[in-house]
């Protein structure tokens, strides 16, 4: 699996922005990726050193539109903690206020 196939997109939410102060970054990742693959992909893409990875499997919500109902896709979220000596991820630097 390619490193860009593992990291799908960053999560931009109030909680994830609060965690930036603790050097924790949140990403939506491939549902089949494990913690080791996620850590290696983040290190290669952003040039940082990963200390720890926590993952969460999120079940998709059931949504209704009139009489028909459907389900949003399941996804996996990874919270990546960087080491103290590591540089920050530049993508998130502009969002901290």
MOPAC internal coordinates of N, CA, C and O (Angstrom, degrees):
PM7 1SCF
backbone

  N    0.0000 0     0.00 0     0.00 0    0    0    0
  C    1.4449 1     0.00 0     0.00 0    1    0    0
  C    1.5322 1   108.57 1     0.00 0    2    1    0
  O    1.2310 1   120.81 1   -45.66 1    3    2    1
  N    1.3172 1   116.06 1   134.34 1    3    2    1
  C    1.4632 1   123.16 1   179.68 1    5    3    2
  C    1.5328 1   109.69 1   -71.25 1    6    5    3
  O    1.2310 1   119.98 1   -33.37 1    7    6    5
  N    1.3308 1   117.64 1   146.63 1    7    6    5
  C    1.4728 1   120.51 1  -178.70 1    9    7    6
  C    1.5258 1   112.13 1   -62.20 1   10    9    7
  O    1.2310 1   119.92 1   150.68 1   11   10    9
  N    1.3497 1   117.75 1   -29.32 1   11   10    9
  C    1.4611 1   120.54 1   178.34 1   13   11   10
  C    1.5268 1   111.45 1   -79.60 1   14   13   11
  O    1.2310 1   119.81 1   164.14 1   15   14   13
  N    1.3300 1   117.97 1   -15.86 1   15   14   13
  C    1.4595 1   121.13 1   173.72 1   17   15   14
  C    1.5267 1   110.50 1   -81.48 1   18   17   15
  O    1.2310 1   119.88 1   157.19 1   19   18   17
  N    1.3238 1   117.83 1   -22.81 1   19   18   17
  C    1.4652 1   121.69 1  -179.21 1   21   19   18
  C    1.5262 1   110.18 1   -77.79 1   22   21   19
  O    1.2310 1   120.10 1   128.83 1   23   22   21
  N    1.3379 1   117.41 1   -51.17 1   23   22   21
  C    1.4721 1   121.80 1   179.28 1   25   23   22
  C    1.5206 1   107.44 1   -88.26 1   26   25   23
  O    1.2310 1   119.89 1   -67.83 1   27   26   25
  N    1.3274 1   117.82 1   112.17 1   27   26   25
  C    1.4633 1   121.26 1  -176.42 1   29   27   26
  C    1.5261 1   111.16 1   -87.66 1   30   29   27
  O    1.2310 1   120.18 1   125.14 1   31   30   29
  N    1.3499 1   117.25 1   -54.86 1   31   30   29
  C    1.4632 1   120.07 1   179.29 1   33   31   30
  C    1.5212 1   109.51 1  -163.42 1   34   33   31
  O    1.2310 1   120.48 1   -22.16 1   35   34   33
  N    1.3413 1   116.69 1   157.84 1   35   34   33
  C    1.4686 1   119.89 1   176.77 1   37   35   34
  C    1.5276 1   110.49 1   -78.43 1   38   37   35
  O    1.2310 1   120.79 1   -24.53 1   39   38   37
  N    1.3075 1   116.09 1   155.47 1   39   38   37
  C    1.4655 1   121.50 1   175.51 1   41   39   38
  C    1.5220 1   107.57 1   -98.82 1   42   41   39
  O    1.2310 1   120.65 1   -58.28 1   43   42   41
  N    1.3259 1   116.35 1   121.72 1   43   42   41
  C    1.4620 1   121.87 1   179.24 1   45   43   42
  C    1.5287 1   106.75 1  -110.67 1   46   45   43
  O    1.2310 1   120.58 1   -83.50 1   47   46   45
  N    1.3151 1   116.50 1    96.50 1   47   46   45
  C    1.4598 1   121.41 1   178.60 1   49   47   46
  C    1.5209 1   108.24 1  -139.93 1   50   49   47
  O    1.2310 1   120.96 1    -9.09 1   51   50   49
  N    1.3183 1   115.77 1   170.91 1   51   50   49
  C    1.4590 1   119.96 1  -178.54 1   53   51   50
  C    1.5281 1   110.55 1   -62.32 1   54   53   51
  O    1.2310 1   120.82 1   136.22 1   55   54   53
  N    1.3235 1   116.04 1   -43.78 1   55   54   53
  C    1.4682 1   120.13 1  -178.95 1   57   55   54
  C    1.5314 1   111.02 1   -65.88 1   58   57   55
  O    1.2310 1   120.18 1   136.13 1   59   58   57
  N    1.3329 1   117.26 1   -43.87 1   59   58   57
  C    1.4687 1   119.30 1  -178.93 1   61   59   58
  C    1.5305 1   111.50 1   -66.78 1   62   61   59
  O    1.2310 1   119.80 1   148.19 1   63   62   61
  N    1.3202 1   117.99 1   -31.81 1   63   62   61
  C    1.4631 1   120.66 1   177.34 1   65   63   62
  C    1.5345 1   110.81 1   -70.74 1   66   65   63
  O    1.2310 1   119.96 1   144.99 1   67   66   65
  N    1.3265 1   117.69 1   -35.01 1   67   66   65
  C    1.4722 1   121.12 1   176.68 1   69   67   66
  C    1.5235 1   111.06 1   -65.78 1   70   69   67
  O    1.2310 1   120.07 1   148.49 1   71   70   69
  N    1.3327 1   117.47 1   -31.51 1   71   70   69
  C    1.4585 1   121.46 1  -177.95 1   73   71   70
  C    1.5276 1   112.91 1   -76.35 1   74   73   71
  O    1.2310 1   119.61 1   167.39 1   75   74   73
  N    1.3185 1   118.36 1   -12.61 1   75   74   73
  C    1.4645 1   121.01 1   179.94 1   77   75   74
  C    1.5266 1   111.53 1   -61.27 1   78   77   75
  O    1.2310 1   120.42 1   148.61 1   79   78   77
  N    1.3333 1   116.81 1   -31.39 1   79   78   77
  C    1.4675 1   120.42 1   179.10 1   81   79   78
  C    1.5316 1   111.10 1   -64.66 1   82   81   79
  O    1.2310 1   120.44 1   151.57 1   83   82   81
  N    1.3408 1   116.76 1   -28.43 1   83   82   81
  C    1.4704 1   122.10 1   178.74 1   85   83   82
  C    1.5277 1   111.88 1   -91.20 1   86   85   83
  O    1.2310 1   120.11 1  -169.03 1   87   86   85
  N    1.3395 1   117.39 1    10.97 1   87   86   85
  C    1.4700 1   123.79 1  -179.14 1   89   87   86
  C    1.5285 1   111.43 1    64.31 1   90   89   87
  O    1.2310 1   120.42 1  -144.38 1   91   90   89
  N    1.3380 1   116.81 1    35.62 1   91   90   89
  C    1.4664 1   122.29 1   177.82 1   93   91   90
  C    1.5240 1   108.49 1  -113.08 1   94   93   91
  O    1.2310 1   120.85 1   -50.87 1   95   94   93
  N    1.3258 1   115.97 1   129.13 1   95   94   93
  C    1.4641 1   122.89 1  -178.68 1   97   95   94
  C    1.5178 1   108.54 1  -121.29 1   98   97   95
  O    1.2310 1   120.30 1   -41.74 1   99   98   97
  N    1.3383 1   117.04 1   138.26 1   99   98   97
  C    1.4606 1   122.11 1  -175.29 1  101   99   98
  C    1.5266 1   109.87 1  -111.55 1  102  101   99
  O    1.2310 1   121.08 1   -45.90 1  103  102  101
  N    1.3399 1   115.54 1   134.10 1  103  102  101
  C    1.4676 1   122.36 1   179.70 1  105  103  102
  C    1.5194 1   110.32 1  -134.23 1  106  105  103
  O    1.2310 1   120.70 1   -30.53 1  107  106  105
  N    1.3416 1   116.26 1   149.47 1  107  106  105
  C    1.4606 1   121.64 1   165.05 1  109  107  106
  C    1.5228 1   104.97 1   -84.76 1  110  109  107
  O    1.2310 1   120.01 1   -50.71 1  111  110  109
  N    1.3371 1   117.58 1   129.29 1  111  110  109
  C    1.4629 1   121.78 1  -176.04 1  113  111  110
  C    1.5204 1   110.14 1  -125.31 1  114  113  111
  O    1.2310 1   121.05 1   -12.27 1  115  114  113
  N    1.3146 1   115.59 1   167.73 1  115  114  113
  C    1.4589 1   121.98 1   176.66 1  117  115  114
  C    1.5184 1   109.05 1   -58.51 1  118  117  115
  O    1.2310 1   120.44 1   -44.34 1  119  118  117
  N    1.3227 1   116.76 1   135.66 1  119  118  117
  C    1.4673 1   121.09 1  -174.06 1  121  119  118
  C    1.5317 1   111.92 1   -65.89 1  122  121  119
  O    1.2310 1   119.91 1   158.60 1  123  122  121
  N    1.3344 1   117.77 1   -21.40 1  123  122  121
  C    1.4695 1   121.13 1  -179.30 1  125  123  122
  C    1.5284 1   112.98 1   -96.19 1  126  125  123
  O    1.2310 1   119.65 1   178.27 1  127  126  125
  N    1.3259 1   118.27 1    -1.73 1  127  126  125
  C    1.4649 1   121.52 1  -177.77 1  129  127  126
  C    1.5270 1   110.38 1   -77.41 1  130  129  127
  O    1.2310 1   120.63 1   -38.42 1  131  130  129
  N    1.3501 1   116.41 1   141.58 1  131  130  129
  C    1.4615 1   119.68 1   176.05 1  133  131  130
  C    1.5323 1   109.57 1   -99.35 1  134  133  131
  O    1.2310 1   120.77 1    -3.70 1  135  134  133
  N    1.3366 1   116.13 1   176.30 1  135  134  133
  C    1.4631 1   121.09 1  -174.21 1  137  135  134
  C    1.5247 1   112.53 1   -63.28 1  138  137  135
  O    1.2310 1   120.00 1   142.34 1  139  138  137
  N    1.3175 1   117.60 1   -37.66 1  139  138  137
  C    1.4643 1   121.37 1  -179.32 1  141  139  138
  C    1.5248 1   110.25 1   -65.99 1  142  141  139
  O    1.2310 1   120.35 1   135.41 1  143  142  141
  N    1.3396 1   116.93 1   -44.59 1  143  142  141
  C    1.4669 1   120.80 1   178.26 1  145  143  142
  C    1.5277 1   111.21 1   -62.85 1  146  145  143
  O    1.2310 1   120.49 1   140.09 1  147  146  145
  N    1.3336 1   116.67 1   -39.91 1  147  146  145
  C    1.4640 1   121.05 1  -179.87 1  149  147  146
  C    1.5269 1   109.81 1   -64.50 1  150  149  147
  O    1.2310 1   120.30 1   134.48 1  151  150  149
  N    1.3418 1   117.03 1   -45.52 1  151  150  149
  C    1.4688 1   121.28 1  -179.55 1  153  151  150
  C    1.5224 1   110.93 1   -61.31 1  154  153  151
  O    1.2310 1   119.98 1   135.28 1  155  154  153
  N    1.3424 1   117.64 1   -44.72 1  155  154  153
  C    1.4633 1   120.83 1   179.88 1  157  155  154
  C    1.5209 1   111.48 1   -64.41 1  158  157  155
  O    1.2310 1   120.35 1   139.42 1  159  158  157
  N    1.3451 1   116.93 1   -40.58 1  159  158  157
  C    1.4675 1   120.86 1  -179.52 1  161  159  158
  C    1.5218 1   111.02 1   -64.50 1  162  161  159
  O    1.2310 1   119.70 1   136.57 1  163  162  161
  N    1.3402 1   118.18 1   -43.43 1  163  162  161
  C    1.4708 1   121.34 1   179.66 1  165  163  162
  C    1.5269 1   109.99 1   -64.94 1  166  165  163
  O    1.2310 1   120.21 1   138.32 1  167  166  165
  N    1.3379 1   117.20 1   -41.68 1  167  166  165
  C    1.4628 1   120.68 1   179.68 1  169  167  166
  C    1.5289 1   111.55 1   -62.91 1  170  169  167
  O    1.2310 1   120.38 1   138.56 1  171  170  169
  N    1.3505 1   116.87 1   -41.44 1  171  170  169
  C    1.4660 1   120.40 1  -178.59 1  173  171  170
  C    1.5271 1   112.11 1   -72.64 1  174  173  171
  O    1.2310 1   120.07 1   136.82 1  175  174  173
  N    1.3292 1   117.46 1   -43.18 1  175  174  173
  C    1.4652 1   120.60 1  -175.87 1  177  175  174
  C    1.5237 1   111.41 1   -69.96 1  178  177  175
  O    1.2310 1   119.92 1   133.62 1  179  178  177
  N    1.3329 1   117.76 1   -46.38 1  179  178  177
  C    1.4602 1   121.57 1  -171.95 1  181  179  178
  C    1.5256 1   113.70 1  -102.32 1  182  181  179
  O    1.2310 1   119.13 1   172.17 1  183  182  181
  N    1.3243 1   119.26 1    -7.83 1  183  182  181
  C    1.4587 1   122.03 1   178.48 1  185  183  182
  C    1.5207 1   113.46 1    66.55 1  186  185  183
  O    1.2310 1   120.28 1  -139.56 1  187  186  185
  N    1.3414 1   117.07 1    40.44 1  187  186  185
  C    1.4608 1   122.69 1  -179.65 1  189  187  186
  C    1.5246 1   109.01 1  -119.46 1  190  189  187
  O    1.2310 1   120.34 1    -5.74 1  191  190  189
  N    1.3359 1   116.96 1   174.26 1  191  190  189
  C    1.4594 1   121.99 1   176.89 1  193  191  190
  C    1.5202 1   108.74 1  -112.44 1  194  193  191
  O    1.2310 1   120.29 1   -57.28 1  195  194  193
  N    1.3292 1   117.05 1   122.72 1  195  194  193
  C    1.4600 1   122.84 1  -176.67 1  197  195  194
  C    1.5210 1   109.64 1   -92.49 1  198  197  195
  O    1.2310 1   120.89 1   -48.82 1  199  198  197
  N    1.3385 1   115.90 1   131.18 1  199  198  197
  C    1.4625 1   121.55 1   176.53 1  201  199  198
  C    1.5217 1   111.09 1   -91.54 1  202  201  199
  O    1.2310 1   120.41 1   137.21 1  203  202  201
  N    1.3509 1   116.82 1   -42.79 1  203  202  201
  C    1.4627 1   121.05 1  -171.06 1  205  203  202
  C    1.5231 1   109.69 1  -153.79 1  206  205  203
  O    1.2310 1   120.57 1   -31.01 1  207  206  205
  N    1.3405 1   116.51 1   148.99 1  207  206  205
  C    1.4635 1   121.88 1   176.29 1  209  207  206
  C    1.5220 1   108.52 1  -130.91 1  210  209  207
  O    1.2310 1   120.44 1   -52.78 1  211  210  209
  N    1.3296 1   116.76 1   127.22 1  211  210  209
  C    1.4627 1   122.42 1   172.25 1  213  211  210
  C    1.5212 1   107.70 1  -113.40 1  214  213  211
  O    1.2310 1   120.34 1   -41.93 1  215  214  213
  N    1.3401 1   116.95 1   138.07 1  215  214  213
  C    1.4597 1   120.08 1  -179.85 1  217  215  214
  C    1.5206 1   110.42 1  -121.25 1  218  217  215
  O    1.2310 1   121.35 1   -28.95 1  219  218  217
  N    1.3453 1   115.03 1   151.05 1  219  218  217
  C    1.4641 1   122.53 1   179.28 1  221  219  218
  C    1.5243 1   107.66 1  -136.06 1  222  221  219
  O    1.2310 1   120.25 1   -54.55 1  223  222  221
  N    1.3449 1   117.13 1   125.45 1  223  222  221
  C    1.4695 1   120.94 1   172.55 1  225  223  222
  C    1.5222 1   107.86 1   -88.44 1  226  225  223
  O    1.2310 1   120.34 1   -57.49 1  227  226  225
  N    1.3374 1   116.96 1   122.51 1  227  226  225
  C    1.4576 1   122.22 1  -177.59 1  229  227  226
  C    1.5292 1   108.41 1  -108.28 1  230  229  227
  O    1.2310 1   120.91 1   -55.14 1  231  230  229
  N    1.3324 1   115.86 1   124.86 1  231  230  229
  C    1.4622 1   121.08 1   178.24 1  233  231  230
  C    1.5267 1   109.18 1   -81.07 1  234  233  231
  O    1.2310 1   120.29 1   -42.52 1  235  234  233
  N    1.3432 1   117.04 1   137.48 1  235  234  233
  C    1.4568 1   121.73 1   179.74 1  237  235  234
  C    1.5158 1   111.27 1   -69.43 1  238  237  235
  O    1.2310 1   120.95 1   -33.77 1  239  238  237
  N    1.3308 1   115.79 1   146.23 1  239  238  237
  C    1.4657 1   120.68 1  -178.82 1  241  239  238
  C    1.5230 1   110.92 1   -80.06 1  242  241  239
  O    1.2310 1   120.79 1   -29.80 1  243  242  241
  N    1.3259 1   116.10 1   150.20 1  243  242  241
  C    1.4635 1   122.35 1   171.74 1  245  243  242
  C    1.5306 1   106.51 1   -84.44 1  246  245  243
  O    1.2310 1   120.43 1   -53.43 1  247  246  245
  N    1.3194 1   116.79 1   126.57 1  247  246  245
  C    1.4635 1   121.47 1  -179.39 1  249  247  246
  C    1.5179 1   109.16 1  -122.60 1  250  249  247
  O    1.2310 1   120.84 1   -34.62 1  251  250  249
  N    1.3390 1   116.00 1   145.38 1  251  250  249
  C    1.4601 1   121.31 1   178.60 1  253  251  250
  C    1.5149 1   110.28 1  -115.74 1  254  253  251
  O    1.2310 1   121.28 1   -36.07 1  255  254  253
  N    1.3146 1   115.16 1   143.93 1  255  254  253
  C    1.4595 1   121.43 1   173.13 1  257  255  254
  C    1.5260 1   105.23 1  -133.67 1  258  257  255
  O    1.2310 1   121.09 1   -87.09 1  259  258  257
  N    1.3339 1   115.53 1    92.91 1  259  258  257
  C    1.4561 1   119.41 1  -175.30 1  261  259  258
  C    1.5229 1   110.32 1    71.02 1  262  261  259
  O    1.2310 1   120.67 1    52.01 1  263  262  261
  N    1.3282 1   116.33 1  -127.99 1  263  262  261
  C    1.4633 1   120.85 1  -178.03 1  265  263  262
  C    1.5257 1   112.14 1   -83.28 1  266  265  263
  O    1.2310 1   120.25 1   159.58 1  267  266  265
  N    1.3174 1   117.12 1   -20.42 1  267  266  265
  C    1.4603 1   119.47 1  -177.64 1  269  267  266
  C    1.5240 1   110.19 1   -91.75 1  270  269  267
  O    1.2310 1   121.40 1   -30.14 1  271  270  269
  N    1.3189 1   114.93 1   149.86 1  271  270  269
  C    1.4605 1   119.08 1   177.11 1  273  271  270
  C    1.5186 1   108.71 1  -130.64 1  274  273  271
  O    1.2310 1   121.23 1   -25.44 1  275  274  273
  N    1.3133 1   115.25 1   154.56 1  275  274  273
  C    1.4567 1   121.13 1   179.31 1  277  275  274
  C    1.5126 1   109.60 1  -145.51 1  278  277  275
  O    1.2310 1   120.71 1    -0.96 1  279  278  277
  N    1.3069 1   116.25 1   179.04 1  279  278  277
  C    1.4547 1   120.90 1  -177.52 1  281  279  278
  C    1.5187 1   108.98 1  -131.21 1  282  281  279
  O    1.2310 1   120.59 1   -44.84 1  283  282  281
  N    1.3372 1   116.48 1   135.16 1  283  282  281
  C    1.4579 1   120.67 1   173.37 1  285  283  282
  C    1.5186 1   108.71 1   -73.44 1  286  285  283
  O    1.2310 1   120.70 1   -22.68 1  287  286  285
  N    1.3003 1   116.27 1   157.32 1  287  286  285
  C    1.4654 1   121.11 1  -177.11 1  289  287  286
  C    1.5348 1   110.55 1   -69.75 1  290  289  287
  O    1.2310 1   120.59 1   -33.36 1  291  290  289
  N    1.3416 1   116.48 1   146.64 1  291  290  289
  C    1.4565 1   122.04 1   170.75 1  293  291  290
  C    1.5285 1   107.50 1   -73.24 1  294  293  291
  O    1.2310 1   120.45 1   -28.03 1  295  294  293
  N    1.3374 1   116.75 1   151.97 1  295  294  293
  C    1.4585 1   119.66 1   177.71 1  297  295  294
  C    1.5215 1   109.88 1  -149.01 1  298  297  295
  O    1.2310 1   121.18 1   -12.33 1  299  298  297
  N    1.3294 1   115.34 1   167.67 1  299  298  297
  C    1.4580 1   121.96 1   178.44 1  301  299  298
  C    1.5153 1   108.87 1  -118.51 1  302  301  299
  O    1.2310 1   121.40 1   -43.70 1  303  302  301
  N    1.3334 1   114.92 1   136.30 1  303  302  301
  C    1.4530 1   122.41 1  -179.14 1  305  303  302
  C    1.5219 1   107.31 1  -115.09 1  306  305  303
  O    1.2310 1   120.16 1   -42.28 1  307  306  305
  N    1.3345 1   117.30 1   137.72 1  307  306  305
  C    1.4633 1   121.96 1   178.18 1  309  307  306
  C    1.5189 1   109.55 1  -121.89 1  310  309  307
  O    1.2310 1   121.01 1   -49.67 1  311  310  309
  N    1.3322 1   115.67 1   130.33 1  311  310  309
  C    1.4626 1   121.67 1   174.74 1  313  311  310
  C    1.5198 1   106.37 1  -106.15 1  314  313  311
  O    1.2310 1   120.93 1   -65.72 1  315  314  313
  N    1.3326 1   115.83 1   114.28 1  315  314  313
  C    1.4645 1   122.60 1  -173.27 1  317  315  314
  C    1.5202 1   109.02 1  -105.65 1  318  317  315
  O    1.2310 1   120.40 1   -56.62 1  319  318  317
  N    1.3348 1   116.85 1   123.38 1  319  318  317
  C    1.4684 1   121.64 1   177.37 1  321  319  318
  C    1.5182 1   108.43 1  -102.41 1  322  321  319
  O    1.2310 1   121.03 1   -50.84 1  323  322  321
  N    1.3402 1   115.63 1   129.16 1  323  322  321
  C    1.4597 1   121.31 1  -179.96 1  325  323  322
  C    1.5255 1   110.43 1   -92.55 1  326  325  323
  O    1.2310 1   120.67 1   -24.64 1  327  326  325
  N    1.3320 1   116.32 1   155.36 1  327  326  325
  C    1.4673 1   120.67 1   177.97 1  329  327  326
  C    1.5230 1   109.55 1   -71.66 1  330  329  327
  O    1.2310 1   121.00 1   -16.69 1  331  330  329
  N    1.3275 1   115.69 1   163.31 1  331  330  329
  C    1.4732 1   120.98 1  -178.67 1  333  331  330
  C    1.5249 1   112.21 1   -61.69 1  334  333  331
  O    1.2310 1   119.64 1   140.33 1  335  334  333
  N    1.3312 1   118.29 1   -39.67 1  335  334  333
  C    1.4559 1   121.62 1  -177.33 1  337  335  334
  C    1.5151 1   114.50 1   -79.85 1  338  337  335
  O    1.2310 1   120.08 1   171.33 1  339  338  337
  N    1.3243 1   117.46 1    -8.67 1  339  338  337
  C    1.4648 1   120.98 1  -176.21 1  341  339  338
  C    1.5245 1   111.03 1   -76.63 1  342  341  339
  O    1.2310 1   120.89 1   -29.22 1  343  342  341
  N    1.3408 1   115.91 1   150.78 1  343  342  341
  C    1.4633 1   119.54 1   174.57 1  345  343  342
  C    1.5256 1   109.16 1   -75.54 1  346  345  343
  O    1.2310 1   120.37 1   -13.87 1  347  346  345
  N    1.3216 1   116.90 1   166.13 1  347  346  345
  C    1.4618 1   120.43 1  -179.55 1  349  347  346
  C    1.5283 1   109.95 1   -83.76 1  350  349  347
  O    1.2310 1   120.74 1   -13.28 1  351  350  349
  N    1.3208 1   116.19 1   166.72 1  351  350  349
  C    1.4636 1   121.25 1   175.76 1  353  351  350
  C    1.5231 1   107.15 1   -85.67 1  354  353  351
  O    1.2310 1   120.38 1   -62.66 1  355  354  353
  N    1.3217 1   116.88 1   117.34 1  355  354  353
  C    1.4603 1   122.54 1  -171.74 1  357  355  354
  C    1.5223 1   113.36 1   -62.23 1  358  357  355
  O    1.2310 1   120.06 1   150.96 1  359  358  357
  N    1.3382 1   117.50 1   -29.04 1  359  358  357
  C    1.4677 1   121.36 1  -179.31 1  361  359  358
  C    1.5210 1   110.73 1   -56.87 1  362  361  359
  O    1.2310 1   120.49 1   140.85 1  363  362  361
  N    1.3386 1   116.67 1   -39.15 1  363  362  361
  C    1.4664 1   120.94 1  -175.88 1  365  363  362
  C    1.5245 1   112.76 1   -85.79 1  366  365  363
  O    1.2310 1   119.38 1   164.38 1  367  366  365
  N    1.3338 1   118.79 1   -15.62 1  367  366  365
  C    1.4630 1   121.69 1  -174.92 1  369  367  366
  C    1.5286 1   112.63 1   -60.23 1  370  369  367
  O    1.2310 1   119.82 1   141.96 1  371  370  369
  N    1.3214 1   117.94 1   -38.04 1  371  370  369
  C    1.4654 1   121.35 1  -179.10 1  373  371  370
  C    1.5035 1   113.65 1   -71.15 1  374  373  371
  O    1.2310 1   120.11 1   163.93 1  375  374  373
  N    1.3396 1   117.40 1   -16.07 1  375  374  373
  C    1.4615 1   120.68 1  -176.77 1  377  375  374
  C    1.5221 1   113.24 1   -91.54 1  378  377  375
  O    1.2310 1   120.50 1   164.79 1  379  378  377
  N    1.3275 1   116.65 1   -15.21 1  379  378  377
  C    1.4685 1   119.66 1   179.58 1  381  379  378
  C    1.5211 1   108.75 1   -77.74 1  382  381  379
  O    1.2310 1   121.33 1   -51.00 1  383  382  381
  N    1.3198 1   115.05 1   129.00 1  383  382  381
  C    1.4805 1   118.89 1  -178.54 1  385  383  382
  C    1.5038 1   111.29 1  -125.90 1  386  385  383
  O    1.2310 1   120.10 1   180.00 1  387  386  385

